[in-house]
Amino acid sequence: MILPIVRTALTALRRDRASLALCFVLPITFFSIFAVIFGGQHNSTPKISVAVVDEDQSTASSDLVKALQREGSLVVTTQTSSKDKALQQYTAATAENAVKTGDVQIALIIPLGFALNPISFDPAQSNGPSLELLNDASDMIAPQMVMGLLQKAAMTGMPDVMAEQGMKYTDRYIGGFTPDQQKRIRTSLDSLRRLQTSGASSGATNTNAPSGASIIAIHSRAVVGESKDYVSFYAAATGVMFLLFTASGSAGALLDEADSGTLDRVLSSRVTMTSFLGGKLVFNILLAFTQLSVMFFWAWAVFHLDMHNHIAGFVVMGLSTAFAVAAFGMLLASICHTRAQLGAVSTLAILVMSAVGGSMFPRFLMPPAMQKAGLFTINGWAIDGFTKVFWRDMPVSALWPQVAVLLGIGTALFLVARRVARKWEVA
């Protein structure tokens, strides 16, 4: 009797496509997503965007900038990515603002007077101005990489300065050079500078700086999140994911009402399907917004999330996100035929969206292709909006891209759900 029971169970599983997807498609999909995120990181590193402000405008600072631009791990720009037609050179203020708004990951300011003492083999005795490295506290990897590449760029991009400084230290600690030796040194340095100007030294860009070398004084400063923790990110990431589960479960009441005949009785009255679905949508929006509010106010009460200064931004993003996830739940309920099918389909879709959209792993640490893929999810846009509010302290007016996309997604999904729901009108 065992084999017939097994055969019956296999037949039922084969017919239940949603369960098959949960058993085989979901694990493979999750494996593929995380393999793409982590699998190739030992061979390649996501490029870091760096805004450079050259206040010194000297040959030494220009050589340093050119050496940084040759680094394959960096995307170095000296001009603002303004929406205006005319690009402008970064200033210290605009570069810092670019880090605060997330346009670039790092801002490097080369101060006036850098050329007077650009490098030093003895940093303790260096009296020159320090380079200023502005960063976002949420990204702990980018500043360390840029600081290391700066040391490398100094060695490969300014060989004449390296040689000159080396001669000075040799003259100071080993003994003075004779006039003839000094003349030959000056001649060699002039030749080296001519080679550097002609580009003959560009082939040295593959040289790696020695481990622990520090020949440029750098002052690193976080301009975003220096006095914050990561509670706001976790609240948004987990909140949006569970909002999707709640919305799909709540929208499943449509299936219960269709099965019990309640939907037919409602539609036989003066209530239209559009009005009925609209009412369900409003309820699900209120439920999702309430759930999100409880989570964020819990974060405020227990983990000291700064809600007081961000109420307006939270309300705007909360309602926009609630609308998008409520419409998403309505669409899933309209497509599915049973509660069991809805549970399987929603689990598959929500977990995949959450993994790609940043609810399980920060998107800014993902490869560029995965970061772009996250823009096709509700999670990605919602987390970006909440990050602007709670992490970057941006005004409500700066939320318009996220709000517009979320409202657009919600409207499109609801219209599709209304179209699919015609099956109940003709049933």
Helices and strands as residue ranges (DSSP letters): H 2-15, H 17-20, I 21-25, H 26-38, E 48-54, H 59-69, E 74-77, H 92-101, E 106-110, G 114-116, G 123-125, E 131-136, H 141-157, H 159-173, H 179-198, G 200-206, E 218-224, H 231-251, H 253-260, H 262-268, H 273-303, G 308-310, H 311-335, H 339-357, G 363-365, H 368-373, G 374-376, H 378-390, G 396-399, H 400-420, H 422-425
